[in-house]
C-alpha cells in the first residue's frame, strides 16, 4: 500500500508508539488525524511534527463508547475520507488476577476492547461505502498467551485478536484490510500508568520496558507491516515466546510462571 495522499487516523497519539508514528508519518505527504484524551499533548505533538503531513487533532476517550460514532463522523469531515485507522490507544495492567477489583477488570476491557471495536465499526462502515481501507490494531504478545500480572490486559488483547480475525474473514473480500500488530516490551512509559488492582497507576516504568526496543524502531516496523498489508506481525524480542508455546507447550507452561514481566 502506498501512503501518499492517504488519510491516517491514529489513536493513542499523544505519547509512546503513537507519537513515534506521528513523527514518522509527518515526513510523508499524508493527512494525519491524531487522537488521545489529552488535547494539550496532542497540540504539542502536532506543533513538533508539522512537516510534509497535514495534521488535525481530535481528542477522544475510548472508555466513552457512546461518543465514538460522532467522533468518527467528525474525523471524516476533517479530510473527507479515512483510509487507514491505527488503533493504538489503550491501558495496561499491573495486578495479580485475584487482587484486581472487578470494576478495574471491566475498565480495562472497556478501553482496550469495547472502545477499540466501537470506533473500528464506525470507521469500517465508512470504508465499506468507498470499497477500501485498512485497520491496523496494536495488540500484544499477551494477546497470544497470558502472563502473570496481566490477566485482564491479556484477556482484552486476546479479544482483539479474535474479533479482528473474524472481521477480516467477513470483510477482506470487500476491500477492507486488517493488520494485527502483536508487540513485546517497548521502551515507553506504558507501565508507569498501568492500572493496579485498585485502579491506581503503577507509578514506575518497568525494567522490562526500559530494556525494550525503542518506540521509533517499533513505529518503523508497524509502518512496514501496513505498507506490506500484513495480516499479523510480531514486534519485539519477546515474539519468540509465541512459537515456544505453539511447538513446546509444556516447556512454555513451566517458563511463563517465573518469566520476568515487570
N, C-alpha and C positions, 0 to 999 in steps of 0.2 A: 504494500500500500504506500502510495506517495502522499506525503503530508502537505505539500504546497497548497495553500488556499483552503485547507481544511479548518473547520471549527472544532476545537477540542475543549471539552469541559472536564476540569479536574476538581475532585473533592479532596478535602484534607490538604489544601494547597498552602496553608499558612506556615508550615514548618516541615522539617524532615524530608521524606521522599517526595511529597507533593511539591514542596518548594524547589527541590532539586529538579523535578520535571519541568516546572515553570522556567527555571534558569536555562535548562537545555533547550526547551521548545521556543524560548524567546529569541533564539538565534535563527529560527526558521520563519518563512513567510506564511504564518498561520494566524488564525484568530483564537485567542485563549479566553475562556471563562474560568475564573478561579473562585473556588468556594471553600468556606470553613465557617466556624462560628464567629471568630473574632474579626470584625470588619477592619479594625485598626491594623492588624497584622497583614491582612490581605492588601491594604493600601500600601504598606511597607514593601511587600513582595512585588507589587505592581510597579512602584516607583524605582525599585532596584533592578528591574528586568525589562524595562521598555526599550526594546531594540528594534528588530525587524517585525516582531509579532505585535498585533493589536491585542490589548488586554482589557477585559472588563471584569469587575468584581461582582460577586453575587453571594452575600452571606447566607448561610443556611445551617440548620441544626438537624442532623439525621434522626435524632430522637423524636422530632416533631413530624411524624409521618403525615399528619393531616395537612401540612403546609407544602409538601414536596411536589404535588401536581402543579400547584400555582408557581412554584419555583422553576419547574421545567418549562412552563408556558412563558415565563419571564425570560429564561435563558434563550428560548427560541427567538424571541423578539430582538435580542441583542445583535445577532448577526444573520438572522433569517434561516438558520439551519444548525443542526448539531450532527457532526459527522462521527465523532469519537467521544464516548464517555469513559473517563478513567475513574473508577470507583476506588478511591484511596482513603477516604475518611473512616475512622473507627477508633475504638478504645481497647486497651489491653487489660490484663488481669494479673494480680499477684496475690493469690489466696488459695489455700487448700480447699477442696470441694466442700468438706464438712464445716468449714469456717466461713463460707460465703453466704451472706443473707440472700434469701430468695429474691428480694427486690433488686439486689445487685446483679444476680444471675439474669433476671429479666431485663435490666437496663442494658447489659452487655449484648443480649440478643436483640433488643430493640434497635440499638445503634448499629451494630455490625451487620446484622442480618435483615431485619424488617425495614429499617431505614434505607439500606442499600437496595433492596429489591423493589421497594416502593418507588424510589427515584428512578431506578432502571426501567420499570414498567412504563412510567410516564414518558421517558425518553425513547424507549424502543417503539412505543406507539407512533411517535413522530417519525422515527426511522423507517418504519414499515410503510408509512404513507409515501415515502420517497423511494422505497425499494432498496435501500442500502444503509450501512452504518456499522459501527463496531463498538462493543462494550468490553473494556479491559478492566478486570477486577483484581485488586491486590488482596491476596489472602495470605496464607502462611503455611509452612510445612506442618503446622499443627492442624491444618485442615485435612491432612492425610493420616495423622496419628496424634493421639493425645499425649500430654506430658504432665508431670506434677506441676502444681501452681497455675494451671491454665484451663481448668475444667470447662467453664462456660465460654471462655475465649475459643478454646478448641472446638466446642460444640457449634459456636457461631460460624467458624471457618469451615467446618465440615458441612454445615447447612448451605453455605455459599457454593461449595463445590457441587453438592447435589443439585441445587437449584439451577445453577448455570449450565451444568451438563445436560439437564433436562431441557432448558430453554434453547440451548444450542441445537439439540436434536429436533426441536419443534420448528425453529426459525432460520437455521443456517441456509436452507434452500430458498428462503425468501429474501436473501440478500443481507441479513444482519449477522455479523461475525462476533464470536465470543472468545476472549482470551482470559485464562486464569493464570495469575502470577503468584506462585507459592514461595514466599520468602523465608529465609532463615534469619539469623541475627543481623540487623543492620545498625550502623552507628548513628542512631538517632536518640532523642530523649523520650521515646515512646514509653519506656519502662518507668520513667520518672512520674508520669501522670497516669500510669496504670492504676486500676482500682483494687484496693484491698477488700477484704471480706465485708467490711462495714461501709464501703463506698468512699473512704478517704483515699487520697492519692498516695502512691507508693513512696514518692518523695526523693528517691535516689535513682541514678542511672545504673543499671545492672552491669557487672563486669563483662558479661557475655555480649552486651550491646556495644560496650566500649571497644571490644575486640572484633566486632562485626565489620563487614565491608561498608564502605562509605556510601552515603546517600547518592552522591554523584555517580559512582560506579553502578549502583542499583538502578538509577534513573536511565542510564545508557542501556542497560540490559533490558529494562522494561520497554523502552522505545524501540529497540531492535526487535523484540518479540511482537510488538504491534505492527511494525513495518513488514515483518515476515508473516503476519497473520497466524501466529502460532496458537494452537488451541490451549496448551498448558505448558508452562515452563517453571523450572525450579531455580531460584536465585539464592546464592549464599553457600557457605561451606557445609551447612547442615543438610543440604539436599541428599547427601549420600544415605542418610537415615531412612529415606523413603524406600530405597532399594534394599537396605538391610531388612526392613520389616517385611517387604514383599517376598524376598528369597530366603531369609533366615528368621522367621517369626519367633521361634523360641529364644534365640540369642537376643533379638531385639527386646522381647518382653523382660528379660533379665537386666539388660543395659539401661532401659529407659527409667527404671526405678531410681537409679542413682545418677542419672545424667545431669550435668551442670546446666541448669536452665535460668540461673539468675546471676 
